[in-house]
Amino acid sequence: MIFLQNITGFMVGKKYENGGIARDGAKMVTAVACAAVPKFTVVIGGSFGAGNYAMCGRAYGGRFLWMWPNARISVMGGEQAASVLATVRRDGLE
């Protein structure tokens, strides 16, 4: 199984939670974990958060994980991190 990663991660918020993102994401994680075939991952762009994990990131221990020179891996993307920090600051001021 070959994974080409350029993923922002799973969306967060009430809209996505009500839409079943946790349920659907868990199905993907289960499918990848239960697949009894060799897994190869190529990170060709950004790879962030749970999207990295679900698409056979390092935690799965696949056969190989390659990264293009401009690839990035992080727990959270820059835009998402800025949004979270702004929300925390705004809540702290109230």
N, C-alpha and C positions, 0 to 999 in steps of 0.2 A: 504494500500500500504506500503510495507516494503522496506526501502533503506538500503543497506549495503555499507557504504562509505569507500573507499580506493582510493581516486582520487587526481591526481596531479593538477587539474584545467584545464581550456581550454588553448590550445596552442595559442601562439601569434606569429606574424610575417607575412610578406607578403604572404608567401606560404599558410598559413592556412587561412588568411583573404580572399585571392583569391579563396580558396577552399570552402568558405562559413561557416566558424566556427561560425560567429556571427548569421547567419540565422539559422543554425542547433541548436545552443545553445538556441536561442530564442524560437524555437519550443518546446524544452524540458521544458524550464521554463514555457511556456504557458500551456503545457500539465499537469505539476504538479500542477500549480496554479488553473487550472480549474477542476481537479479531485475532485469529491464530495464524497470522501471516507476518513476514518481515515488514517492518515499518521504516520508511525513509522520510526525512523532513528536510525541506529546503526553505530557508527564510529568505524571501526575495525583496521584502520591504519592511514594514513595521509588523511587530508581533507583540500584542499587548494583552495582559490580564488573562481572564479565563479562556479567551479565544486561543491563546498560545497553548494552554494546557489541553483544551479539547482537540486541537489539531496536532496531536502527538508532539508536544513540546518536550523539553529535556526530562521532565518528570516521568514520562512513560518509558524512558530508557530504550528508545528505538535503536535500530542497527546503526544508523548514521544520522547526524544532524549537521547540515552545511548551512553557512550563512554567506550571502553576497556581501561584498565590501561595504555597501551602504545600508545594510540591514540593521534594524534596531529591535531590541527586546527590552521590555519593561513591564512592571506590574500594572502600569496605567499610562495611557497616552498623554501627551502634553496638554491638549485641549481639555481632556477630562480632568486632569490634575488641577488645572487653572480654575475650572468650574467648581470643583470640590473646595479648593482653598478660598475662593470668593464666597461660597455659601457659608463656610465655617466662620469666616471673618464677619460677614453680614449678621449671622446669628449671634455672634459674640458681642456685636455693637447694640443689639436690641435688648 
